[in-house]
Amino acid sequence: MKKLALHWRILLGMLLGVVFALIMTNFDFGKDFIKDWIKPFGTIFINSLKLIAIPLILAALIKGVSDLKDISKLSRMGGRTIGIYIVTTVIAVTIGLVLVNIVNPGKQISETTRTELVDSYSTDTTKYKDEAAKQKESGPLQALVDLVPENIFAASTSNRNMLQVIFFSIFFGIGLIMIPEEQSTTVKKFFDGFNEVILKMVDLIMLAAPFGVFALLAALVVESPSLDLFQALAWYAVTVVCGLALMIAIYVTLVFVFTKKRPAFFLKGISPAQLLAFSTSSSAATLPVTMERVTEHMGVEEEVASFVLPIGATINMDGTSLYQAVAAVFIAQAFGMDLDFGTQLGIIATATLASIGSAAVPGAGMVMLVGVLGYAGIPEAGLALIFAVDRPLDMCRTVVNVTGDAAVSMLVAKSVGKLGEPHPKEWDDNYGKVK
């Protein structure tokens, strides 16, 4: 009997997690049981993915850069990667602004609901405002300063420092290119082997993916806010989801036009990573799986995927930028503010830059949204209006972020002649994937 494909097993785990949680909520002990005995397994699963994110970036980027053997190839690939990422981000913000101005979801919220939400989430609002204030106090070049770590070992202790790890990895890879080959061979062999070990760890972790997403979705259901709050914000959620769906359609179209790969090929190839992104709300946690799907199932050569995807996981936040644009205008509408065309153009620029600096972890976009609100003169207290539905929308926009990373990797690979045919490995029931 043929084994069920990974994406179907993950989807089944998500569905069973939701059903199990809905059944357990009918019992007095149900919510506590899930929080105490089910949710920890979801946390362990996410932690196991985050555990290998930094080592994966370190090994994959150093290997990818050093394999180029020519700095001109690196600059050409880097320019195209960042250029495409910026273009898709601007498109995402523009789509968000167009939709939110058409739907006008903020005008659907009553004064009573608005007051209730602000009161319920005022503590969380203060926390994000304080974090954003610290960032605002920094100088205009602080982001550039933060890019260069003073200690790579300290930078490697947190997934929030991914840009610093990427900087070191690229710098290290360039160093390997510039020294004589006989001197670099031993180091390159070490990182080649290190990279293979990390990829095998990804395979082993993915064996537990259906069980991990079961626990995550079950915990999400029992911890969700009341149905009344979801109904009050339904139009806002619909606007965001429609925008995110349009972005995925744009990715599929770009891939088809420039690589001639059919939409079904692209979506089938990336679907396990999409489902995992939906479950974890973290581009960083999903990165190992994204790299595996892109290289083995979508034909992108490893040297391209190793360069494009880690950078994408940190600076390509199209879903986040779209959400920030919709959220900013939505909050303004809820407070009865009319934003002029110039302010909304400014939101495009601000949201684009904010999304680039957004950490690839759950909820990071909320901190960056404070900066967007501040630019447009929108009260930061309005953040409380969207907390109720932010978690499920965070899951959706992470799917878009990951899909965008995969699409751009295919576009860049095609442009440099590094897009071939898929070469999936077969599954072994006991030990993961084998040649």
Contacts in CASP RR format, 6 or more apart in sequence:
PFRMAT RR
TARGET T0000
AUTHOR 0000-0000-0000
METHOD contacts of the structure
MODEL  1
MKKLALHWRILLGMLLGVVFALIMTNFDFGKDFIKDWIKPFGTIFINSLK
LIAIPLILAALIKGVSDLKDISKLSRMGGRTIGIYIVTTVIAVTIGLVLV
NIVNPGKQISETTRTELVDSYSTDTTKYKDEAAKQKESGPLQALVDLVPE
NIFAASTSNRNMLQVIFFSIFFGIGLIMIPEEQSTTVKKFFDGFNEVILK
MVDLIMLAAPFGVFALLAALVVESPSLDLFQALAWYAVTVVCGLALMIAI
YVTLVFVFTKKRPAFFLKGISPAQLLAFSTSSSAATLPVTMERVTEHMGV
EEEVASFVLPIGATINMDGTSLYQAVAAVFIAQAFGMDLDFGTQLGIIAT
ATLASIGSAAVPGAGMVMLVGVLGYAGIPEAGLALIFAVDRPLDMCRTVV
NVTGDAAVSMLVAKSVGKLGEPHPKEWDDNYGKVK
3 427 0 8 1.000
3 429 0 8 1.000
4 12 0 8 1.000
6 206 0 8 1.000
6 209 0 8 1.000
6 272 0 8 1.000
7 268 0 8 1.000
7 271 0 8 1.000
7 272 0 8 1.000
7 275 0 8 1.000
9 209 0 8 1.000
9 210 0 8 1.000
10 209 0 8 1.000
10 210 0 8 1.000
10 213 0 8 1.000
10 272 0 8 1.000
10 275 0 8 1.000
10 276 0 8 1.000
10 279 0 8 1.000
11 275 0 8 1.000
12 210 0 8 1.000
13 210 0 8 1.000
13 211 0 8 1.000
13 212 0 8 1.000
13 213 0 8 1.000
13 214 0 8 1.000
13 217 0 8 1.000
14 213 0 8 1.000
14 214 0 8 1.000
14 217 0 8 1.000
14 275 0 8 1.000
14 278 0 8 1.000
14 279 0 8 1.000
16 214 0 8 1.000
17 213 0 8 1.000
17 214 0 8 1.000
17 215 0 8 1.000
17 217 0 8 1.000
17 218 0 8 1.000
17 221 0 8 1.000
18 217 0 8 1.000
18 218 0 8 1.000
18 221 0 8 1.000
20 38 0 8 1.000
20 214 0 8 1.000
20 218 0 8 1.000
21 34 0 8 1.000
21 217 0 8 1.000
21 218 0 8 1.000
21 219 0 8 1.000
21 220 0 8 1.000
21 221 0 8 1.000
21 222 0 8 1.000
22 221 0 8 1.000
24 30 0 8 1.000
24 31 0 8 1.000
24 33 0 8 1.000
24 34 0 8 1.000
24 218 0 8 1.000
24 222 0 8 1.000
25 31 0 8 1.000
25 221 0 8 1.000
25 222 0 8 1.000
27 33 0 8 1.000
30 222 0 8 1.000
31 222 0 8 1.000
34 218 0 8 1.000
34 219 0 8 1.000
34 222 0 8 1.000
35 219 0 8 1.000
35 222 0 8 1.000
35 223 0 8 1.000
38 214 0 8 1.000
38 215 0 8 1.000
38 218 0 8 1.000
38 219 0 8 1.000
39 215 0 8 1.000
39 216 0 8 1.000
39 218 0 8 1.000
39 219 0 8 1.000
40 215 0 8 1.000
41 211 0 8 1.000
41 212 0 8 1.000
41 215 0 8 1.000
42 212 0 8 1.000
42 213 0 8 1.000
42 215 0 8 1.000
42 216 0 8 1.000
42 219 0 8 1.000
43 215 0 8 1.000
44 212 0 8 1.000
45 205 0 8 1.000
45 208 0 8 1.000
45 209 0 8 1.000
45 211 0 8 1.000
45 212 0 8 1.000
45 213 0 8 1.000
45 215 0 8 1.000
45 216 0 8 1.000
46 216 0 8 1.000
46 280 0 8 1.000
46 282 0 8 1.000
46 285 0 8 1.000
48 205 0 8 1.000
48 208 0 8 1.000
49 205 0 8 1.000
49 276 0 8 1.000
49 280 0 8 1.000
49 282 0 8 1.000
49 285 0 8 1.000
49 286 0 8 1.000
49 288 0 8 1.000
49 289 0 8 1.000
50 159 0 8 1.000
50 282 0 8 1.000
50 284 0 8 1.000
50 285 0 8 1.000
52 198 0 8 1.000
52 201 0 8 1.000
52 202 0 8 1.000
52 205 0 8 1.000
52 288 0 8 1.000
53 159 0 8 1.000
53 162 0 8 1.000
53 284 0 8 1.000
53 285 0 8 1.000
53 287 0 8 1.000
53 288 0 8 1.000
54 156 0 8 1.000
54 159 0 8 1.000
54 162 0 8 1.000
54 165 0 8 1.000
55 194 0 8 1.000
55 198 0 8 1.000
56 195 0 8 1.000
56 198 0 8 1.000
56 199 0 8 1.000
56 202 0 8 1.000
56 287 0 8 1.000
56 288 0 8 1.000
56 291 0 8 1.000
56 310 0 8 1.000
57 162 0 8 1.000
57 165 0 8 1.000
57 166 0 8 1.000
57 169 0 8 1.000
57 287 0 8 1.000
57 310 0 8 1.000
58 156 0 8 1.000
58 165 0 8 1.000
58 168 0 8 1.000
58 169 0 8 1.000
59 191 0 8 1.000
59 193 0 8 1.000
59 194 0 8 1.000
59 195 0 8 1.000
59 198 0 8 1.000
60 195 0 8 1.000
60 198 0 8 1.000
60 291 0 8 1.000
60 302 0 8 1.000
60 305 0 8 1.000
60 306 0 8 1.000
60 309 0 8 1.000
60 310 0 8 1.000
61 166 0 8 1.000
61 169 0 8 1.000
61 170 0 8 1.000
61 173 0 8 1.000
61 306 0 8 1.000
61 307 0 8 1.000
61 310 0 8 1.000
62 169 0 8 1.000
62 172 0 8 1.000
62 173 0 8 1.000
62 176 0 8 1.000
62 191 0 8 1.000
63 188 0 8 1.000
63 191 0 8 1.000
63 192 0 8 1.000
63 195 0 8 1.000
63 302 0 8 1.000
63 303 0 8 1.000
63 306 0 8 1.000
64 173 0 8 1.000
64 302 0 8 1.000
64 303 0 8 1.000
64 306 0 8 1.000
64 307 0 8 1.000
65 74 0 8 1.000
65 169 0 8 1.000
65 170 0 8 1.000
65 172 0 8 1.000
65 173 0 8 1.000
65 174 0 8 1.000
65 176 0 8 1.000
65 177 0 8 1.000
65 306 0 8 1.000
65 307 0 8 1.000
66 173 0 8 1.000
66 176 0 8 1.000
66 177 0 8 1.000
66 184 0 8 1.000
66 188 0 8 1.000
66 191 0 8 1.000
67 302 0 8 1.000
67 303 0 8 1.000
68 74 0 8 1.000
68 77 0 8 1.000
68 177 0 8 1.000
68 303 0 8 1.000
69 177 0 8 1.000
70 177 0 8 1.000
71 174 0 8 1.000
71 177 0 8 1.000
71 178 0 8 1.000
73 416 0 8 1.000
74 170 0 8 1.000
74 174 0 8 1.000
74 177 0 8 1.000
74 307 0 8 1.000
76 416 0 8 1.000
77 304 0 8 1.000
77 307 0 8 1.000
77 308 0 8 1.000
77 412 0 8 1.000
77 416 0 8 1.000
78 307 0 8 1.000
78 311 0 8 1.000
80 411 0 8 1.000
80 412 0 8 1.000
80 415 0 8 1.000
80 416 0 8 1.000
81 307 0 8 1.000
81 308 0 8 1.000
81 311 0 8 1.000
81 312 0 8 1.000
81 408 0 8 1.000
81 412 0 8 1.000
82 311 0 8 1.000
82 315 0 8 1.000
84 408 0 8 1.000
84 411 0 8 1.000
84 412 0 8 1.000
85 311 0 8 1.000
85 312 0 8 1.000
85 315 0 8 1.000
85 316 0 8 1.000
85 408 0 8 1.000
86 352 0 8 1.000
88 247 0 8 1.000
88 250 0 8 1.000
88 251 0 8 1.000
88 316 0 8 1.000
88 318 0 8 1.000
88 404 0 8 1.000
88 407 0 8 1.000
88 408 0 8 1.000
89 316 0 8 1.000
89 317 0 8 1.000
89 318 0 8 1.000
89 321 0 8 1.000
89 352 0 8 1.000
89 355 0 8 1.000
89 356 0 8 1.000
90 348 0 8 1.000
90 352 0 8 1.000
91 247 0 8 1.000
91 250 0 8 1.000
91 318 0 8 1.000
92 247 0 8 1.000
92 318 0 8 1.000
92 319 0 8 1.000
92 321 0 8 1.000
92 322 0 8 1.000
92 325 0 8 1.000
92 400 0 8 1.000
93 321 0 8 1.000
93 322 0 8 1.000
93 324 0 8 1.000
93 325 0 8 1.000
93 347 0 8 1.000
93 348 0 8 1.000
93 351 0 8 1.000
93 352 0 8 1.000
94 325 0 8 1.000
94 348 0 8 1.000
95 243 0 8 1.000
95 246 0 8 1.000
95 247 0 8 1.000
95 322 0 8 1.000
96 239 0 8 1.000
96 243 0 8 1.000
96 322 0 8 1.000
96 325 0 8 1.000
96 326 0 8 1.000
97 325 0 8 1.000
97 326 0 8 1.000
97 329 0 8 1.000
97 344 0 8 1.000
97 347 0 8 1.000
97 348 0 8 1.000
99 239 0 8 1.000
99 242 0 8 1.000
99 243 0 8 1.000
99 246 0 8 1.000
99 326 0 8 1.000
100 239 0 8 1.000
100 325 0 8 1.000
100 326 0 8 1.000
100 329 0 8 1.000
100 330 0 8 1.000
100 333 0 8 1.000
101 329 0 8 1.000
101 344 0 8 1.000
103 235 0 8 1.000
103 238 0 8 1.000
103 239 0 8 1.000
104 333 0 8 1.000
105 233 0 8 1.000
105 235 0 8 1.000
105 236 0 8 1.000
105 238 0 8 1.000
105 239 0 8 1.000
105 326 0 8 1.000
105 330 0 8 1.000
105 333 0 8 1.000
106 235 0 8 1.000
106 236 0 8 1.000
106 330 0 8 1.000
106 331 0 8 1.000
106 333 0 8 1.000
106 334 0 8 1.000
107 333 0 8 1.000
107 334 0 8 1.000
107 336 0 8 1.000
108 232 0 8 1.000
108 234 0 8 1.000
108 235 0 8 1.000
108 236 0 8 1.000
109 232 0 8 1.000
109 233 0 8 1.000
109 334 0 8 1.000
109 385 0 8 1.000
110 232 0 8 1.000
113 229 0 8 1.000
113 232 0 8 1.000
114 334 0 8 1.000
114 385 0 8 1.000
116 229 0 8 1.000
117 229 0 8 1.000
117 232 0 8 1.000
117 384 0 8 1.000
117 385 0 8 1.000
117 387 0 8 1.000
117 388 0 8 1.000
118 125 0 8 1.000
118 381 0 8 1.000
118 382 0 8 1.000
118 384 0 8 1.000
118 385 0 8 1.000
119 384 0 8 1.000
120 384 0 8 1.000
120 387 0 8 1.000
120 388 0 8 1.000
121 383 0 8 1.000
121 384 0 8 1.000
121 387 0 8 1.000
121 388 0 8 1.000
122 381 0 8 1.000
122 384 0 8 1.000
124 383 0 8 1.000
124 384 0 8 1.000
124 387 0 8 1.000
125 380 0 8 1.000
125 381 0 8 1.000
125 382 0 8 1.000
125 383 0 8 1.000
125 384 0 8 1.000
125 387 0 8 1.000
128 366 0 8 1.000
128 367 0 8 1.000
128 369 0 8 1.000
128 370 0 8 1.000
128 380 0 8 1.000
128 383 0 8 1.000
129 370 0 8 1.000
129 380 0 8 1.000
129 383 0 8 1.000
131 367 0 8 1.000
131 370 0 8 1.000
132 367 0 8 1.000
132 368 0 8 1.000
132 370 0 8 1.000
132 371 0 8 1.000
132 380 0 8 1.000
135 142 0 8 1.000
135 367 0 8 1.000
135 371 0 8 1.000
136 371 0 8 1.000
143 357 0 8 1.000
146 163 0 8 1.000
146 164 0 8 1.000
147 163 0 8 1.000
147 164 0 8 1.000
147 167 0 8 1.000
148 164 0 8 1.000
148 167 0 8 1.000
149 155 0 8 1.000
149 161 0 8 1.000
149 164 0 8 1.000
149 165 0 8 1.000
149 167 0 8 1.000
149 168 0 8 1.000
152 164 0 8 1.000
152 165 0 8 1.000
152 168 0 8 1.000
155 161 0 8 1.000
155 164 0 8 1.000
155 165 0 8 1.000
155 168 0 8 1.000
156 165 0 8 1.000
159 284 0 8 1.000
159 359 0 8 1.000
159 360 0 8 1.000
159 361 0 8 1.000
160 359 0 8 1.000
160 361 0 8 1.000
162 284 0 8 1.000
162 310 0 8 1.000
162 313 0 8 1.000
162 314 0 8 1.000
162 359 0 8 1.000
162 360 0 8 1.000
163 314 0 8 1.000
163 315 0 8 1.000
163 357 0 8 1.000
166 310 0 8 1.000
166 311 0 8 1.000
166 314 0 8 1.000
169 310 0 8 1.000
176 184 0 8 1.000
176 187 0 8 1.000
176 188 0 8 1.000
177 184 0 8 1.000
195 306 0 8 1.000
198 288 0 8 1.000
199 288 0 8 1.000
199 291 0 8 1.000
199 292 0 8 1.000
200 433 0 8 1.000
201 288 0 8 1.000
202 288 0 8 1.000
202 289 0 8 1.000
202 291 0 8 1.000
202 292 0 8 1.000
203 292 0 8 1.000
203 432 0 8 1.000
203 433 0 8 1.000
204 431 0 8 1.000
204 432 0 8 1.000
205 288 0 8 1.000
206 272 0 8 1.000
206 289 0 8 1.000
206 292 0 8 1.000
206 432 0 8 1.000
207 432 0 8 1.000
209 272 0 8 1.000
209 276 0 8 1.000
212 279 0 8 1.000
213 275 0 8 1.000
213 276 0 8 1.000
213 279 0 8 1.000
216 279 0 8 1.000
216 280 0 8 1.000
217 279 0 8 1.000
220 391 0 8 1.000
220 392 0 8 1.000
224 230 0 8 1.000
224 391 0 8 1.000
224 392 0 8 1.000
225 388 0 8 1.000
225 389 0 8 1.000
229 388 0 8 1.000
229 389 0 8 1.000
230 237 0 8 1.000
230 388 0 8 1.000
230 389 0 8 1.000
232 388 0 8 1.000
233 385 0 8 1.000
233 386 0 8 1.000
233 388 0 8 1.000
233 389 0 8 1.000
236 326 0 8 1.000
236 327 0 8 1.000
236 330 0 8 1.000
236 386 0 8 1.000
236 389 0 8 1.000
237 389 0 8 1.000
237 392 0 8 1.000
237 393 0 8 1.000
239 326 0 8 1.000
239 330 0 8 1.000
240 322 0 8 1.000
240 323 0 8 1.000
240 326 0 8 1.000
240 327 0 8 1.000
240 393 0 8 1.000
240 396 0 8 1.000
240 397 0 8 1.000
241 393 0 8 1.000
241 396 0 8 1.000
243 322 0 8 1.000
243 326 0 8 1.000
244 319 0 8 1.000
244 322 0 8 1.000
244 323 0 8 1.000
244 396 0 8 1.000
244 397 0 8 1.000
244 399 0 8 1.000
244 400 0 8 1.000
247 318 0 8 1.000
247 319 0 8 1.000
247 322 0 8 1.000
247 400 0 8 1.000
247 403 0 8 1.000
247 404 0 8 1.000
248 399 0 8 1.000
248 400 0 8 1.000
248 403 0 8 1.000
251 266 0 8 1.000
251 403 0 8 1.000
251 404 0 8 1.000
251 406 0 8 1.000
251 407 0 8 1.000
252 263 0 8 1.000
252 266 0 8 1.000
252 267 0 8 1.000
252 407 0 8 1.000
254 407 0 8 1.000
254 411 0 8 1.000
255 261 0 8 1.000
255 263 0 8 1.000
255 266 0 8 1.000
255 407 0 8 1.000
255 410 0 8 1.000
255 411 0 8 1.000
256 262 0 8 1.000
256 263 0 8 1.000
256 266 0 8 1.000
258 411 0 8 1.000
258 414 0 8 1.000
258 415 0 8 1.000
259 410 0 8 1.000
259 411 0 8 1.000
259 414 0 8 1.000
259 419 0 8 1.000
261 298 0 8 1.000
261 410 0 8 1.000
265 298 0 8 1.000
266 298 0 8 1.000
266 406 0 8 1.000
266 407 0 8 1.000
266 410 0 8 1.000
268 297 0 8 1.000
269 293 0 8 1.000
269 297 0 8 1.000
269 298 0 8 1.000
269 422 0 8 1.000
270 290 0 8 1.000
270 293 0 8 1.000
270 294 0 8 1.000
270 298 0 8 1.000
270 402 0 8 1.000
270 403 0 8 1.000
270 406 0 8 1.000
272 289 0 8 1.000
272 293 0 8 1.000
273 286 0 8 1.000
273 289 0 8 1.000
273 290 0 8 1.000
273 293 0 8 1.000
273 402 0 8 1.000
273 406 0 8 1.000
274 399 0 8 1.000
274 402 0 8 1.000
274 403 0 8 1.000
276 285 0 8 1.000
276 286 0 8 1.000
276 289 0 8 1.000
277 283 0 8 1.000
277 286 0 8 1.000
277 395 0 8 1.000
277 398 0 8 1.000
277 399 0 8 1.000
277 401 0 8 1.000
277 402 0 8 1.000
278 395 0 8 1.000
278 396 0 8 1.000
278 398 0 8 1.000
278 399 0 8 1.000
279 395 0 8 1.000
280 286 0 8 1.000
280 362 0 8 1.000
280 398 0 8 1.000
281 362 0 8 1.000
281 363 0 8 1.000
281 391 0 8 1.000
281 394 0 8 1.000
281 395 0 8 1.000
281 398 0 8 1.000
282 360 0 8 1.000
282 361 0 8 1.000
282 362 0 8 1.000
282 398 0 8 1.000
283 312 0 8 1.000
283 313 0 8 1.000
283 314 0 8 1.000
283 317 0 8 1.000
283 360 0 8 1.000
283 398 0 8 1.000
283 401 0 8 1.000
283 402 0 8 1.000
283 405 0 8 1.000
284 313 0 8 1.000
284 359 0 8 1.000
284 360 0 8 1.000
284 361 0 8 1.000
285 361 0 8 1.000
286 313 0 8 1.000
286 398 0 8 1.000
286 402 0 8 1.000
287 309 0 8 1.000
287 310 0 8 1.000
287 313 0 8 1.000
287 360 0 8 1.000
290 309 0 8 1.000
290 313 0 8 1.000
290 402 0 8 1.000
290 405 0 8 1.000
290 406 0 8 1.000
291 305 0 8 1.000
291 306 0 8 1.000
291 309 0 8 1.000
293 406 0 8 1.000
294 300 0 8 1.000
294 305 0 8 1.000
294 309 0 8 1.000
294 406 0 8 1.000
294 409 0 8 1.000
294 410 0 8 1.000
295 301 0 8 1.000
295 302 0 8 1.000
295 305 0 8 1.000
296 422 0 8 1.000
296 423 0 8 1.000
296 424 0 8 1.000
296 425 0 8 1.000
297 422 0 8 1.000
297 424 0 8 1.000
298 406 0 8 1.000
298 409 0 8 1.000
298 410 0 8 1.000
298 422 0 8 1.000
299 410 0 8 1.000
299 413 0 8 1.000
299 419 0 8 1.000
299 420 0 8 1.000
299 421 0 8 1.000
299 422 0 8 1.000
299 423 0 8 1.000
300 308 0 8 1.000
300 409 0 8 1.000
300 410 0 8 1.000
300 413 0 8 1.000
300 418 0 8 1.000
300 419 0 8 1.000
300 420 0 8 1.000
301 413 0 8 1.000
301 418 0 8 1.000
301 419 0 8 1.000
301 420 0 8 1.000
303 418 0 8 1.000
304 409 0 8 1.000
304 412 0 8 1.000
304 413 0 8 1.000
304 416 0 8 1.000
304 418 0 8 1.000
304 419 0 8 1.000
305 409 0 8 1.000
305 413 0 8 1.000
308 405 0 8 1.000
308 408 0 8 1.000
308 409 0 8 1.000
308 412 0 8 1.000
308 413 0 8 1.000
309 405 0 8 1.000
309 406 0 8 1.000
309 409 0 8 1.000
312 405 0 8 1.000
312 408 0 8 1.000
313 360 0 8 1.000
313 401 0 8 1.000
313 405 0 8 1.000
314 357 0 8 1.000
314 359 0 8 1.000
314 360 0 8 1.000
315 356 0 8 1.000
315 357 0 8 1.000
316 401 0 8 1.000
316 404 0 8 1.000
316 405 0 8 1.000
316 408 0 8 1.000
317 355 0 8 1.000
317 356 0 8 1.000
317 357 0 8 1.000
317 358 0 8 1.000
317 360 0 8 1.000
317 365 0 8 1.000
317 401 0 8 1.000
318 355 0 8 1.000
318 400 0 8 1.000
318 401 0 8 1.000
318 404 0 8 1.000
319 355 0 8 1.000
319 397 0 8 1.000
319 398 0 8 1.000
319 400 0 8 1.000
319 401 0 8 1.000
320 355 0 8 1.000
320 358 0 8 1.000
320 364 0 8 1.000
320 365 0 8 1.000
320 368 0 8 1.000
320 397 0 8 1.000
320 401 0 8 1.000
321 351 0 8 1.000
321 352 0 8 1.000
321 354 0 8 1.000
321 355 0 8 1.000
322 397 0 8 1.000
322 400 0 8 1.000
323 365 0 8 1.000
323 369 0 8 1.000
323 393 0 8 1.000
323 397 0 8 1.000
324 347 0 8 1.000
324 351 0 8 1.000
324 354 0 8 1.000
324 355 0 8 1.000
324 365 0 8 1.000
324 368 0 8 1.000
324 369 0 8 1.000
324 372 0 8 1.000
325 347 0 8 1.000
325 348 0 8 1.000
325 351 0 8 1.000
325 372 0 8 1.000
327 369 0 8 1.000
327 372 0 8 1.000
327 386 0 8 1.000
328 347 0 8 1.000
328 351 0 8 1.000
328 369 0 8 1.000
328 372 0 8 1.000
328 373 0 8 1.000
328 376 0 8 1.000
328 378 0 8 1.000
329 339 0 8 1.000
329 344 0 8 1.000
329 347 0 8 1.000
330 385 0 8 1.000
330 386 0 8 1.000
331 373 0 8 1.000
331 378 0 8 1.000
331 379 0 8 1.000
331 382 0 8 1.000
331 383 0 8 1.000
331 385 0 8 1.000
331 386 0 8 1.000
332 338 0 8 1.000
332 339 0 8 1.000
332 376 0 8 1.000
332 378 0 8 1.000
334 382 0 8 1.000
334 385 0 8 1.000
335 378 0 8 1.000
335 379 0 8 1.000
335 382 0 8 1.000
337 378 0 8 1.000
339 347 0 8 1.000
339 376 0 8 1.000
343 376 0 8 1.000
346 375 0 8 1.000
346 376 0 8 1.000
347 372 0 8 1.000
347 375 0 8 1.000
347 376 0 8 1.000
350 371 0 8 1.000
350 372 0 8 1.000
350 375 0 8 1.000
350 376 0 8 1.000
351 372 0 8 1.000
354 365 0 8 1.000
354 368 0 8 1.000
354 369 0 8 1.000
354 371 0 8 1.000
354 372 0 8 1.000
355 365 0 8 1.000
355 368 0 8 1.000
357 368 0 8 1.000
358 364 0 8 1.000
358 365 0 8 1.000
358 367 0 8 1.000
358 368 0 8 1.000
360 401 0 8 1.000
362 394 0 8 1.000
362 398 0 8 1.000
363 390 0 8 1.000
363 394 0 8 1.000
366 383 0 8 1.000
366 390 0 8 1.000
369 383 0 8 1.000
370 380 0 8 1.000
370 383 0 8 1.000
373 379 0 8 1.000
373 380 0 8 1.000
373 382 0 8 1.000
373 383 0 8 1.000
374 380 0 8 1.000
410 419 0 8 1.000
413 419 0 8 1.000
413 420 0 8 1.000
425 433 0 8 1.000
425 434 0 8 1.000
425 435 0 8 1.000
426 433 0 8 1.000
426 434 0 8 1.000
427 433 0 8 1.000
427 434 0 8 1.000
428 434 0 8 1.000
END
